[in-house]
């Protein structure tokens, strides 16, 4: 009988010491900036960019010679500005994104993600003729396009 009580207590101690596993199921990704390309003459029509190269200032190329009507690009969470170069053929357009960052606590298992607030955009408009909007309140997801670029 003492052995049964001892085994029961030992089993109880072992199982009470275990912690519930923590898995991040919320996908708390720091959002990327989503850009969609449109025809400048027909503003509601998506238009592919051919031979598109994209790279951040001082970094490696993210997109090399792609044909697409939308891209997503990361923003530097350790700075208040990210400068991207968009090359179409031999013409380079510089696109500057300015923002403030905010840490957003998701959970113990997921940790933090970064939100981008007070976002503004500037462009030297070479092959990019226009873009909207010129500013955003926040970038907190990457489910829809943030900026429409007309070329």
C-alpha positions as CSV (number, residue, x, y, z in Angstrom):
1,X,0.0,0.0,0.0
2,X,2.9,2.4,0.8
3,X,4.4,1.7,-2.6
4,X,1.1,2.6,-4.4
5,X,0.8,5.8,-2.4
6,X,4.5,6.6,-3.1
7,X,4.0,6.0,-6.9
8,X,0.8,8.1,-6.9
9,X,2.6,11.0,-5.1
10,X,5.6,10.6,-7.4
11,X,3.3,10.6,-10.5
12,X,1.4,13.7,-9.2
13,X,4.7,15.6,-8.6
14,X,6.0,14.7,-12.1
15,X,2.9,15.8,-13.9
16,X,2.4,19.0,-11.8
17,X,5.9,20.1,-12.7
18,X,5.2,20.1,-16.4
19,X,4.2,23.3,-18.1
20,X,1.8,23.8,-20.9
21,X,3.6,24.1,-24.2
22,X,3.5,27.5,-25.7
23,X,3.2,27.8,-29.5
24,X,2.8,30.9,-31.4
25,X,-0.3,30.5,-33.6
26,X,-1.1,34.1,-34.2
27,X,1.5,34.7,-36.8
28,X,2.6,38.1,-35.4
29,X,4.7,39.1,-38.4
30,X,6.1,42.6,-38.6
31,X,4.3,43.8,-41.6
32,X,5.9,44.5,-44.9
33,X,5.1,47.4,-47.2
34,X,2.8,46.2,-50.0
35,X,3.0,48.1,-53.3
36,X,0.7,47.6,-56.3
37,X,1.5,49.0,-59.8
38,X,-1.1,50.6,-61.9
39,X,-1.4,52.1,-65.4
40,X,-0.9,55.9,-65.2
41,X,-3.4,56.4,-68.1
42,X,-6.0,54.1,-66.7
43,X,-5.7,54.4,-62.9
44,X,-8.0,51.5,-62.1
45,X,-6.0,49.0,-64.2
46,X,-3.2,47.0,-62.8
47,X,0.0,47.1,-64.9
48,X,3.0,44.8,-64.8
49,X,6.4,46.2,-64.4
50,X,8.9,44.3,-66.6
51,X,12.6,43.9,-65.8
52,X,12.0,45.2,-62.2
53,X,15.0,45.3,-59.8
54,X,14.4,46.4,-56.2
55,X,17.1,47.0,-53.6
56,X,17.3,49.0,-50.3
57,X,20.0,51.6,-50.1
58,X,23.3,49.9,-49.2
59,X,21.7,46.4,-49.3
60,X,21.5,43.4,-51.7
61,X,18.8,43.2,-54.4
62,X,15.5,41.9,-53.2
63,X,13.8,41.4,-56.6
64,X,15.9,40.7,-59.7
65,X,14.5,41.1,-63.2
66,X,10.9,40.2,-62.3
67,X,7.6,40.9,-64.1
68,X,4.9,41.7,-61.5
69,X,2.1,44.0,-60.6
70,X,2.7,43.9,-56.9
71,X,5.5,43.5,-54.4
72,X,6.1,43.5,-50.7
73,X,9.2,44.9,-49.2
74,X,10.4,45.0,-45.6
75,X,11.0,48.3,-43.7
76,X,14.0,48.8,-41.4
77,X,12.7,48.5,-37.9
78,X,15.9,49.9,-36.4
79,X,15.7,53.2,-38.3
80,X,13.1,55.9,-39.0
81,X,13.6,55.7,-42.8
82,X,14.1,53.2,-45.5
83,X,15.2,54.1,-49.0
84,X,14.5,51.7,-51.9
85,X,15.6,51.9,-55.5
86,X,13.3,50.6,-58.1
87,X,14.9,50.0,-61.5
88,X,12.9,49.4,-64.7
89,X,15.3,48.8,-67.5
90,X,18.1,51.3,-67.0
91,X,16.1,53.9,-65.2
92,X,16.3,54.0,-61.4
93,X,13.6,55.6,-59.2
94,X,14.3,56.3,-55.6
95,X,11.4,55.7,-53.2
96,X,11.8,56.9,-49.6
97,X,9.6,55.7,-46.7
98,X,9.7,57.7,-43.4
99,X,8.0,56.4,-40.2
100,X,8.1,55.9,-36.5
101,X,8.3,52.5,-35.0
102,X,6.2,51.0,-32.2
103,X,6.8,47.6,-30.4
104,X,3.6,45.6,-30.2
105,X,3.5,42.8,-27.7
106,X,1.7,39.8,-29.0
107,X,2.1,37.0,-26.4
108,X,4.8,35.2,-24.4
109,X,5.3,32.6,-27.1
110,X,5.1,35.0,-30.1
111,X,7.0,37.9,-28.6
112,X,6.9,41.4,-30.2
113,X,6.3,42.7,-33.7
114,X,7.0,46.2,-35.0
115,X,4.2,48.5,-36.2
116,X,5.0,51.5,-38.4
117,X,3.2,54.8,-37.6
118,X,3.1,58.2,-39.2
119,X,4.3,56.8,-42.5
120,X,5.1,59.1,-45.4
121,X,6.4,58.5,-48.9
122,X,8.6,60.4,-51.3
123,X,9.8,59.6,-54.8
124,X,12.0,61.3,-57.3
125,X,9.5,60.2,-60.0
126,X,11.6,59.1,-62.9
127,X,9.6,56.1,-64.4
128,X,7.1,56.2,-61.5
129,X,4.8,59.0,-62.5
130,X,2.7,59.2,-59.4
131,X,1.7,57.3,-56.2
132,X,-1.0,57.4,-53.6
133,X,-1.3,57.9,-50.7
134,X,1.5,60.3,-49.8
135,X,1.1,59.3,-46.1
136,X,-0.5,56.6,-43.9
137,X,-1.4,56.6,-40.3
138,X,-0.1,53.1,-39.6
139,X,1.1,49.9,-41.2
140,X,-0.1,47.1,-39.0
141,X,-0.8,44.3,-41.5
142,X,0.1,43.2,-45.0
143,X,-3.3,41.9,-46.1
144,X,-3.9,44.7,-48.7
145,X,-1.8,47.1,-50.7
146,X,-0.6,50.2,-48.8
147,X,0.6,52.2,-51.8
148,X,-0.6,52.4,-55.4
149,X,2.2,53.3,-57.9
150,X,1.3,54.6,-61.3
151,X,3.7,54.1,-64.2
